């Protein structure tokens, strides 16, 4: 059974690029985005990590990102260590959580991104240096983002439609705005 909106995430434990083991308990009481990336050398994914780091100061202090890659820890460390992320970057070599969260695969989605996101792909590789030197992991994995509230409950799910499709930064920021209580109308009180 795959996780759905309203489900509580109670278990997630993976190795992190800093050499430590990450457990979901470490973010207890915080809102977070659980972001499933593709293989470690994916230019789209490395650019996404870079963008999240670059805009980190725009996010709330009680919010974090948990980035998961379809990769071995060794390969992930080789590809992502230079990112210096203020959030955990994890390796799920056996794709255990990819299965639990029903992360999708699509050959068409891979080619769609290469065709329609070519400027972004070239920017990631030529300007930022995120060239896919090794293709360890599934190249057909599509990204997915899960916004989770401070109680560990999944608030929303975004499955990417192609290899470079992630939840917009505006939607991440909107998730951080506290839900305002609706005023009670005197007409509705018995």
N, C-alpha and C positions, 0 to 999 in steps of 0.2 A: 504494500500500500504506500502510495506517495504522499508526501506532505501536502496539505492544502491550507487555504486561508482559514484561520481560526484554530489551527493545530498548534500545540506547544512543542517547541524544540527542547528536548530534555537531554539529548546526548549528541555530542560531536567532539571527537578527540582525534587530533592529527599532529604530525610533526610540523614545526614552523621553521622558516629559513634561518632564524637566529639560533637554531640548535635545540631549542626548548620544545616541550610538548605542550600543545594548546588544548584547553578544555573549555567547553561552552560556559562552564561555571565562572570563568574569568570575566565574563561580560554580564553577569547577573545584575539586574537592576538598571541596565543601560539599554537604550534603543540601538539597534544596529542593522546594517545591511550585510546579509550573507550573500556574497557574490561569487558565483561559480564561473571561473574563467575556462579557457581552453588549455592547450598544451603550453608548457613554460616559455617557449620561444615565440609564441604567437605575437606578432607585431601589434595587432589590435588590442590584445590584453595587456601587453606591457605599456602601451600608450594610455590605456584606461587607468592603470595603476598610477602612472605619472600624472595624469589629470586629477585623480583623486588626491594625490599628495599636494599638487599645486594649489588646489582649492580647499585644502583641509581647514584653513582658518575661517572659512565661511560656515563651517558646520558647528553644531552644538558640542559642548564639552562632555555631555552625557550621551554621546553618539559615537559609534565606531563602525569600522568596516572589517569584515572577516573575508579575505580573499582566498579562494580555494582553487588550486590548479590541478589539472589532470596530468600529474607528473611525479617522478621520483624526487625525493628530497635533494639528492645530489644534483640533478639536472636543474631543479628549481633554484637552488642556491647559485648555481653557475649563471643562470639567466636573470635573476631578480635581485641579487644582493645589492647591487648598485642603486637600487631604488630608494633605500633608506626610508621605508614607509613607517608612519606613526601608528600603524595598525598591523595585525598579524597577517602574514602571507603563509598559507599552508599547502602541504603536498598531500594529495590523495591518490597515490600511485595505483592502488587497486580499484579506484573509482567506487568505493563503498558508498560514499555520500552522494555521488552522482546518481547512483541507482535509487537510493532512498528518497531523493528529491526529484526524481523523474526528469533529469536533465536530458534534453533532446539532442539527437544527432541528425545532421542533414548534409548530404553531398551538395544538393541544390543551394542550401544556405551558405555553404562555403564558397561556391562559385558566384553566387549573388553578391556577396561582400567583395570578392575580388574584382568584380565588374563595376558595381555601383559605388563602391567606397574606395576606388583606386587612388584618388588624391590623398585620402587619409592613410591608406596603406603605404604609399610612396613617402609621405611625410614621416610616418613612424619608422620606416626603414632607412631612408636617405638622410633625413634631418636629425631624428632622435637616435638613430643607431640601433633600433630594435629589429635587427635582421635575424630571421629564423635560421640560425646556424645548425640546429639539430631539431628534428621533428619527432621527438619522443613524446608519446601520448597520442590521443585521438585528434586528428585534424578535422574531423567532421562534427566535433562537439560544438554546440551552440551555447553562448553565455546565458546565464539566468541570474536574476537578482531577487532576493527575498527581503522585504522590510519587516523587521521584527520589533515588537514593542518591549518595554522594560520588564514585562512579565514573561518574556520568551514566546509570546503568541505571534504567529505570522499574520501581519496586517495586510500585506499585498505581495503578489508574485508577478514578476515580469520575465517571460521567456523570450529571449532574443530571436528575431526572425531570420537573422543571418549572423555570420561570424564576428561582425563588428557592432552588433546591435545591443546596447546596454540601456538600462533605465536612465532617463534623463536626470541631469543634476538638479533641475528645477523640481522634479518629483521627489527627489531625495530630500531637498530642503523643505518642501511642503510637508513631508512626513514629520519633520522636526517641530513644526508649529503645533503647540498644544491645541487639542480639540476644545473649542469653546463651548461652554454650556449654552443650550438654547434657552432663551427666556420663557418662563411659564406664563401663558396667557390666562388672565383672570377669568375669561369666558370659558375655559376648559376645566375649571375647578368646580367640583360638585358641592 
